Amino acid sequence: YAKGMDTKLPNKSGAGWVVKTQKDRGIFYEHFVLGLMEHTGCVGFHWFKFMDDWPKNSEKAKMLSNKGILDSNFTPYVELARSQAELNKEGYSILEFLRRS
């Protein structure tokens, strides 16, 4: 996954890549999923975190990261969600195309 630097989160936790914007997170998602779809051994995938880390105390706030589709106020990252929706909507036709190639 990719974490965007355009949030107020420090992105100190997690193993994901760091990109500039939520749009870049969407591009990363598209690229990664298309790679999975090309591989005949992949049986599925999922998005691990629905929502960004939630600050429970000031000490933990230093380690929060942009991992979710929603921020901690339940607001979606529109550019990321748009990329996910567009690719997921066409998923079966993309798979069919890839299998014929």
Buried (B, 14 or more C-beta within 10 A) or exposed (E): BBBBBBBEBBBEBBEBEBBEBBBBBBBBBBEBBEEEBEEEEEEEEEEEBEBBBEBEEEEEBEBBBBBBBBBBEEEBBEBBBBBBEEBEEEEEEBEEEEEEE
